[in-house]
Amino acid sequence: MPSREGADNFVRQIGEHLLVERYSFEGPGETLPEGTCEFPIEKRVREPSHVSRLPVWWHPTVAGLLIAVIAILDVMRPSASMFYLIPALYVGWSMRGRVEWTCYLVVALTVFLVPVLVTPSRATQTRMLNRALGVGMSLLVAYVVGDRRQFADRLQRSNKELAVRGAKRAFELETTIRFLGQRELRLRTILDSQPECVQLLDSAGFVLEMNRAGLAMVGAESLDQLVGKSIYPLVSAEFRKQFQELTESVFRGDPGTLEFEIVGLTGNRLWLESHASPLRTADGRITAVLAITRDITQRRRAVEAVRESQQLLSSVARALPHWIYIFDFDESRITYSNNSILSDLGYSPEIVGQDLSWEMIANYMTPEERPRLARMLDEWKVLPDGQLREDEYHLRHADGTVHSFAGRETVFARRADGTVRQVLGTLADITTSKLVEAALRQSEQQFSLFMRHLPGLAWIKDVQGRYLFANAAAEKAFGFPLADIVGRTDDELFAPETAAQFKAADQQAVTSGSEVRTIESLKHQDGSLHHSIVSKFSLPSCVGETLVGGMAIDITEQKRAEETIRRISAFRETIVRTAAEGICVCYAVPEFPHVRFSVWNEQMTELTGYTMEEINRLGWYQSMYPDGEIQERAKSRMAQMRYGKDIRAEEWEIIRKDGARRLLAISTSIVETEEDRHAVVALMQDITARKQGEETLRESEERFRLLFEGANDAIFWADAESGLLTHCNAAAENLVGRDRSEIIGQPQSFLHPPEEAERYREIFRAHATSRSRESIEVEVLRSDGRRANVSISPSVTMIGGQRIIQGIFRDITERKRSEESLRESEERFQAFMNQNPLVAWVKDDEYRYRYVNSAFARLFDRPLSEILGRTDYDIYDQQYADQTRANDIVVMQSEKSLDTIEKVPGADGRLRHWLVQKFPLRRSRGRFWVGGTAADVTDRIEAQEALRTSEARLQAVIRHAPNVAIQWYDSNGRVILWNEASEAVFGYSAAEAIGKTLDQLIHTPEETAVFRAALAGISRTGKSIGPTEYSFHRRNGEPGTCLSNIFMIPGDDQSDWFVSMDVDVTERKRLEADLSLRQRELLHASRLNAIGQMVAGLSHEVAQPLNAIANFARGSASLLNTANFPQSETLKEYIQAITDQSRRCGAILQRLRDYSRRAPSRQKSCELNPILIESTELIAPELRRNNVSVGWELASELPPISADRIQIQQVVFNLLNNALDAVRDQERSRRLITIRSSEEHETVMIEIEDHGAGIASEVFQHLFQPFFTTKEDGMGIGLNICETIVRNHGGRIEASSNKFNGATFRVRLPALQKDLRASHLAREIGDNE
Amino acid sequence: MSDPPRIYVVDDDKAVLRSVKALLGEVSRDVRCYLSGEQFLNEVAIDQPGCLVTDLQMPGITGTMLQQHLNQAKSPISIIFVTGVADIPLAMVLRKNGAVTLLEKPYEPTDLLDAVESGLRASQQRWQSLQAEVY
C-alpha cells in the first residue's frame, strides 16, 4: 500500500474527528518507491512490551568469545590490536541498548585491565593499555554505528519484512523518514493548534500521542511525561472501569463516547468528554484508539447548576400554596402544574389525575366565567414580555361553593416568530381573604355607626396623637369642623394646658393598655368650662400600632352641684366648729367605751376639757359621770333616747377633766347618717352660771310677783305636765270674770270655749313640748258667757323645779275684728293657691316647709302635716334635696328670685322636671324665707329631649348620607346646614358655608336667580321640586351640575326652611355629552361615507334633469328662431319643463344636503312613510343601476313617531343598502326588495325584505356588533349604527330569514302617544320661531 | 325625399325623453319617443333607415341589447348612445359594434344634434347599400 494513502487515511481519520481543514501532502520532490513503508504512522508506535527476539545474554557472550579469541591471537601475535574492531562492530550492529554495550565494556575492560593489574612487567602493562586504547576506540566506533543502527532497527522491528531487508534499503528509509518527518511535523502543528485534546492510546491505555491541548488538560509540560505511561491513573476512580470498557470496545471496532472526570498531574479536576474511535492500519487492524477529548467542565458545571436550581425551584413550586401552571398554546393544555388546583377544590383524585386540557379547566369555572375564557386566551397572546396580567377567576368547589382566585400570568416562552407559546400563571385562593375583608368592612361599618351615634363625645387618635375620627358631639364640643380635627393633634387644637392634660391621659392609656378614666376640663367655644368624665382606652389597629379611643360624658352640671354641696357642708362644718354651744355627734358601739364621737367641736373641748380623741379613748360616761349610779342613769337615758325620747335641754352635771363640776343643758336628737347608722347629735350648754343665777333670780321673784300682779295683761301659769292652772294675776281675773280661786286648779282648757277644748289641749301640749314662743290667738270664755279674743304669748319656765307655762293673754278682740277681713282675703288666697295647678310653697329660714298648697300635697300624696315643718331632706332622696337646697341657698343669699329647673321624683317615683321660681320672702328682723312655685314641665322637657334625639338622628343621617349633598336654607337663602357630601361636592367646608347665601359660595348671578326662583316657587306652592338639574361653580371655579330635590319645611313664624338634596352629576353629564357627540360624529361620518359610495349614481341622477334642461333650452331657442308664434304653447310647455327639471335637480341636491348635514340630534314628531320614500330616493339610482325592483306595501294611516328624521333615514338607507348588496348578485328575477310599514301595539314597524341569499345562522348573533362584516369592502358599522339609532329612539331592530330565503329586517319604533302629539307640535312651532 | 327622417328616442326618464324630442324637433318633425327598449322593438319597423338615440342603462332591454338586436337584424338604423356614466371599455365595445356616438350626460345639445344628423346620413347610406345588396 502506498505510504501516501496511509498518511491520507490518517489525516482523514483525524479530520473526521476534528473537522479540520484537510491538507494534501506532497513529497519533497522525489517519488518514493513502492513498498518503502507500508504504514508510516507506525514509526511512532512503540511497543513497551516488546522484547528482543534474541536473548539478552547472547550479544555480550558472542562479543566476549570474539574478544577472547582475538586476545589469544594478540598474545600469540602482538600488534594485531586493530582486530578488536571486529567484536566492536558486532556489538555496534547488534546492540539493542546500553545493556549490551555495558556488557561489552565490562568484558573488554576485564580482559585488558585485569592483566594490567596482575602483571608486574611494565612492558606488558604498556601493551595492555595500548590494547585497551584500541578497544576504547573500537567502542567509540561501535557506539556511533550502534546508535544509528538502533534507530533503524526500531523501524525495522515494527515491520518484519523491512527488518529483514536491513541496510539494503537504508537510503530509502532515510528518504521516507525525512518525508514522513515533515508530514508529521505538519500534522503535529495542526494537532497542537487544536483546542481539543487529541490522543492516541494503545489497547492497554498507554499514551502514544497527545497534542498540546491534551497536555494542558492533564497538566503535563511535555509529551515525555506521559508517553509510555498508562492514562488510567489520571481518570477518576469511578470512571476508570467505564473508560477501560470504552477502550476495549473501540478495539473491537465500536466507536464510543464517554463523559468522565480526571485528576490531572497537578491535581486539577476536570470533566471531559471523549469521542473514541479505532485507528486502523491499511489492512484494517486496529492499532490504537484515537480519542478526541473536550473539556466540558464548564458545561458540566453549568448543567449541574441548572439542575440544582431546577430542583430547588420545583421543590419550592411544590411547596407553594398557589397553583403554578404553564399553559402551552401549541398543545392547548396545561403542560406543567405544581399541584392540582382541582384537588384543592375538593375534586376526587380520579378527576384530578386527568389531563388538564383547557376544556377540562373550563368545566370547573363558573358558568358566567366560561365565556371569558376565550377572551382571556386572546389577551394572553398579546401579553408583552415582562408584563404581568392580573385577573380574578371564580372556580367551582366540589361542595358547590364558588371560590375566588387571584390569577397572574406572564409570558413564559415564545416561538421563533415571537408569538406566545407558553404562559406561566399562578392562582391563589383569595376566597377566605375576601370573606374576611367583607366581614371586616361590615364590622368597621358597625363600629363607625356606633361611634357616630354615641350621645357623648367620641374620638380616636393614633399614637402620634393625631385625631383619626371624632363624632358629631366631639366636633361640637371641640368647636372645630370634623375636617379640621382629623389629622390634627391636641397641641394644634387646644390651649397648651388643655392639650397637656389630654396627652398625659392618652399616654397612660397607651402604656397601661387598659381603660383609663379621668376627668378632663375643656373650655367650649362659648367660653364655658366643661368637665367631662373621659374614658380612654387603647384600640388595636390593623397596622399594628395602637390607637387611643376616647369617650367623654359632660358632667359639668354634676360638678357644679357637687361644688355647691361641698360648699354647704363646709359651711355647716364651720357653724358646728365655731358654735357657742358644744356640739357633738356620737353613736353607740357595742364595745368599750359604748359611745364614740365623730364630731366634737371646740366648745365641747372648752366645756369638758377633753379633746375628741381623749373622750373616745376614755369614754364619755366613764369620764363625765364617775359616780356609778349617775353613770348608769345616763346610759339608760341614752338608750331611751334611741327609741325616740329625745333629750330636751335636760340638765346633767358632769365632772370636767380638771375635776370641776359643771351643769350642762343637753339636747339630743337622732340622725341617720349615710352608713345607715343612728347617730346622736347632742347640743350642750354650760348652764352652771345660769343655774347659779337662777337662785338669785328666785330671790327677786317676789319683786316680779308684784309686777305680775300689777301687769295689764292677764297672766296665767299652768303646770306644763298636767296643764292645771297654778297662778293668775288680777288682770286675768278680770279677763275671765272669775275669782282667782275659781281659776286656780282648773285645767287650762277651762279658760276656753268647751267645744274647742280638745284643740286647746293640743295647742297647750305643743307649747309644752316645743320651745316655740310664737304667740297664738285664742278665744277665751268669760264667766258671763261672752267670748274674748286674746293673743297668748306663751313661755315655758322652770319655777321651783316645776315646768310652768306662762301665758300672757292680751285682749285683742278689737284687733281680731279688723283681722277678720284680712283672714278672709287670706283664705281666698289659700283657696286660690290650692286650686292652682301650680305647686307652691314657703320655706322658713331653716328650710322647713311652712306652707304648701294642695297641689304640692297631691304631688307627694301625703297629708299636709307630713310636709309642713319638714325639710326637703325629709321628703326627697338626698341628691334631689341637695339640689333644691342649693337653689334655696342661692335665693337666700342673693335675696333675689331665681328661675330654674329642678328634677324631683313624684309620688309614682318617676323623675319629673319642674320649672321652679324661687323668691325671697322678707320676714321680720332681717330674716328671709323662701317662697316657690313650680310647674311640671316634664312633658315639655321630654319632648325636647326626644326632639333633640330625633334631630341628632336626622343630623347623623344628613351628615352621613353618602354622596348626597344636603343643605338647609332659611327663608333668606342662607345656609343653615351643610353636610359632608356638600363639602366634598362644592369644596366649601360647613364652617365656611353656614350663614352665607349661595351667591356668596357657588352660584353666579344667573344661577342665583334660577335658584331663588326655585325657592320662591316652592314657597308659593308648597310643593317640592325635582329632581332638577342646577348648575353651580365649585370653590376652585370649576363649573358643575347637580341633580337636586328641593323641598320646604314649613316654619312656625313665616320662616320656612328649604332643604336641597343634591347629587353631583357633572361627570355623568360630561360623559353623556361626550358620548352623544361622538355618536353623532359617527352617524355623520357614516352618512358621508354612504353618500361617497353613491356618488356615481347620484351624479347620474343630477345629470338627468340638467341634460333635460339643456335640451329644452335649445329646443326653445330653435322655436324662437323660427319665430313661429302659433308654437308659443309649445314654448310655454318647454319653459315649464325647464322649471320642473331644475326643481327636480334642486330636490335631489336638497335631499343630499339634508342627509349629509351635521345636525344636532333632535327628535320631532314626524310621519314614517315619507321618511321611507325619501330614504329610498337616496339609493334609487343605485337600485336602478343594478336593476333592483322595489315593492312598496305602506300602511295608509300610521300614527306619527317622535324621531330624528335624518337618523331614521339613515337606518332605512343602511338597511336598503344591505338589501341591495344582498340581491345585487342574484339572478334578475330575484332582485327584489319589499319595503313595508305597519302599526302594531302602539309601535310602528318598518320591514325591509330582500330576496337575497339570506343570513348565515352563525352570523345572526354578531349581526349588530360593530366592525362585524361579511362584505369584502365593508366596515361593519352600518347595522351597528342602525341598532344604536333605533335604541336611542326607544325602539328595537331584529333580523330574520324570510320565506324567499332572503333576509327581513324589522324596525319597531314607539308611536307618539296622542296626548304628547300636541305638545310636540307646540315645541316645533316654538323651534321654528 | 318626401318623408322626414325618422328619429327614435328611447329613455326611461320621461322628462329626458320629452326634452330630447324638443331638441330634435329642429332636425326632424318625425321624432318618436319610447319609454323602454321593448316598446321600441314592438312598434318600430327596424328595416327602415333612421337614427336611434337611446339611454344605455334602462330597466328591461338595455341600450347594448338594442344594439345587438339591430345588428343581428341587419337594421340600417344608426345608434347614438347617451349615458350617465361613460367608461372607455364600454365605448370601445359599442363602437366596434357600429355605434356612431356615445354621449355622456349632460351633453351639449349641439353635440347631439350633430351626432343625429351624421347618424341619419350614415343610416341612409347603409340603407341604400343594403337595398343594393338585395336587388
Chai-1 contact restraints between the chains, C-beta under 6 A:
chainA,res_idxA,chainB,res_idxB,connection_type,confidence,min_distance_angstrom,max_distance_angstrom,comment,restraint_id
A,A1096,B,V85,contact,1.0,0.0,6.0,A-B,restraint_1
A,H1100,B,G84,contact,1.0,0.0,6.0,A-B,restraint_2
A,A1103,B,G84,contact,1.0,0.0,6.0,A-B,restraint_3
A,A1103,B,K105,contact,1.0,0.0,6.0,A-B,restraint_4
A,A1103,B,P106,contact,1.0,0.0,6.0,A-B,restraint_5
A,Q1104,B,D13,contact,1.0,0.0,6.0,A-B,restraint_6
A,Q1104,B,V16,contact,1.0,0.0,6.0,A-B,restraint_7
A,L1106,B,P106,contact,1.0,0.0,6.0,A-B,restraint_8
A,N1107,B,K105,contact,1.0,0.0,6.0,A-B,restraint_9
A,N1107,B,P106,contact,1.0,0.0,6.0,A-B,restraint_10
A,A1108,B,A15,contact,1.0,0.0,6.0,A-B,restraint_11
A,A1108,B,V16,contact,1.0,0.0,6.0,A-B,restraint_12
A,A1108,B,S19,contact,1.0,0.0,6.0,A-B,restraint_13
A,A1110,B,P106,contact,1.0,0.0,6.0,A-B,restraint_14
A,A1110,B,P109,contact,1.0,0.0,6.0,A-B,restraint_15
A,N1111,B,S19,contact,1.0,0.0,6.0,A-B,restraint_16
A,N1111,B,V20,contact,1.0,0.0,6.0,A-B,restraint_17
A,N1111,B,A22,contact,1.0,0.0,6.0,A-B,restraint_18
A,N1111,B,L23,contact,1.0,0.0,6.0,A-B,restraint_19
A,N1111,B,P109,contact,1.0,0.0,6.0,A-B,restraint_20
A,F1112,B,S19,contact,1.0,0.0,6.0,A-B,restraint_21
A,F1112,B,A22,contact,1.0,0.0,6.0,A-B,restraint_22
A,R1114,B,L23,contact,1.0,0.0,6.0,A-B,restraint_23
A,R1114,B,P109,contact,1.0,0.0,6.0,A-B,restraint_24
A,G1115,B,A22,contact,1.0,0.0,6.0,A-B,restraint_25
A,G1115,B,L23,contact,1.0,0.0,6.0,A-B,restraint_26
A,G1115,B,G25,contact,1.0,0.0,6.0,A-B,restraint_27
A,S1118,B,E26,contact,1.0,0.0,6.0,A-B,restraint_28
A,Y1134,B,A22,contact,1.0,0.0,6.0,A-B,restraint_29
A,Q1141,B,A15,contact,1.0,0.0,6.0,A-B,restraint_30
A,N1187,B,P59,contact,1.0,0.0,6.0,A-B,restraint_31
